[in-house]
Amino acid sequence: MKKTLVAMILMMAVVALSGCGTKIDAKNDGILKVGMEAGYAPFNWTQSNDANGAVAIEGGREFAAGYDVEIAKRLAEELGEELVIVKLEWDGLIPAVKAGTIDVIIAGMSPTEPRKESIDFSDNYYMSDLVLVVRRGGAFEGATSLADFSGAKVTAQLNTFHYDVIDQIPGVQKQTAMENFASIRVALESGVIDAYVTERPEAVSASAANNNFTFVELSDGFETSPDDTAIAVGIDKGNEDLLERINEILAKISLEEQQAIMDEAILSQPSQNE
């Protein structure tokens, strides 16, 4: 009788815990695994050494640096955990955080409504706007409006809202989306495309790394929502305790400090030839 009563009590406790909205973190390994592409400068990039505060990438001899890495370092330090950078393809980031392969996504990711259906997001840790990167001295360097890109071959990264807004350009020749910015930059330099849509920090980074590139900011611009141009940390749904702690840490980073970190990331990025 006593054994039956104990079993019933334990079962009731399990049911109560499973209905709780906060995920119980059984990991407790003292490690914060952060997923990113390490290929989206100045937010994140890959380099061969630990210069400028770069962090070793798990499973190899390369290092990751950039704005996202600096934010990740801040979070890990405040959380009292060791930072581990996991390099993943863009499309693999959300599945990885849902599977528990990584703890968080810090990858210049916008908290769009479709993504919010799969994972939770922190408060914003950066706000940006959209521009078009073009060839310096090319036909579109002097563009001032979306209409000026009529007939242009334009693309953006796969599975981003950057690609969706191309449809706002009248008469555009929308090209197939590309998986990463290395491929996009090669396509632009070779003339396969005339322009690509990106966030301003990436455009500044591209033009700083390659003298053949520049970018244009348009008078009319793209229509976007605040969530599209915001950048936030991605977390698996239900981990409310971690989400709250991350938001507390991010709240300590002022807008001025965010911009200072971004400016430093742009200055310290490796050139295209390195």
Protein Blocks (a to p, Z undefined) as FASTA:
>chain_A
ZZmmmmmmmmmmmmmmmmpmbdcdfklnopacdddfklacfkbccdfbfehhiacdehia
bdcedjklmmmmmmmmmnopacddddddfklmmmmmmnomambdcehiacdfklmmmmcc
dddfbdcdddddddehiaklmpcbfklmgoiacdddehiaklmmmmmpghiacddddfbf
klmmmmmmnomambdcddfklmmmmmmmpmkbccdddfklpaddfklmpccddddehilm
lmmmmmmmmmmmcfklmmmmmmmmmmmpccfkZZ
